[in-house]
Amino acid sequence: MPVTIEPWRITGQPEIDSYVGRWAELAVLLVNVLAVDASHGRRVTPPQTGEERLAAILAGLAAAGRPAPGPAQTGPAQTGHTDTGLTAAGADRLAEIAAELRPLYGAGDRLPEAAERLNDLLARHGAVPTVYADDGKLKLAFHRSGATLVDAWAADMGTALAMVAGVGQGARLGACEAATCSLVFFDTTRNASRRFCDLSCQNRAKASAYRARRRT
Ligand SMILES: [Zn+2]
C-alpha cells in the first residue's frame, strides 16, 4: 500500500482542504458501512433495518475516532433546528444516500453518469454555500441553515465529492480492485496510485496474481 506522503491539496486553502477531506472521508465510511456487498474476499449483507443501520453507523464512527452525531456538528444547522442526532429513520435515509454515492467510486469512464446522479442528490438535499459563525469565526458549509442532520450530511458529503470529481481528481474516489471486495476509499497518495482498500486486500491480490502467473 502506497504511503501517504502529504495531505492532498485542492486549493492550497487548508480550511477548504480540511472541509473536503472531512466530508469525503465520512462518505467513504457511510458507503462502506451501509452500501457494499463484498468485503475482503467475502460476500457481506449490509445492515437491513433502521436499527441495524444506526448501530453500524455509530460503530463505524467510533472505530474512525469520530464523535457520534449531534446538532453541534452540523454547522449552521444548529440554529433553529430540532434534530438532536441520528435516528433509525435517519439511518435508513443515509443508506439510500450511501447507495447513491457508491457509483462515484472506481467509476472510471462512468464518472460523468455518476456525476449526474450526484447533481440530483445535491439539489434534492438543498446543497448551498453557507457561511456561519462558530466561536466568533466564520466557517464555510454547504447545507442550508435549519437543515436536518441527514440533509446536512448529504449536502456536505455531496459537495465534497463534487469538489473532488469536478477538478479532475475523480480517480481519487477509489474502489478496491481485489477480488470480491467492493469497499471504497479516498485516495490521498501523491499520484493517486492506490488500488486496494487495505494491506490485506493488496496481499490477497498479489498472491492470486502470482498463482495465475505460475499456472501459465
Ligand atoms: Zn478490499
Boltz pocket constraint, residues with backbone or C-beta under 6 A from the ligand:
constraints:
  - pocket:
      binder: B
      contacts: [[A, 39], [A, 40], [A, 176], [A, 177], [A, 178], [A, 181], [A, 182], [A, 183], [A, 196], [A, 197], [A, 198], [A, 201]]
      max_distance: 6.0
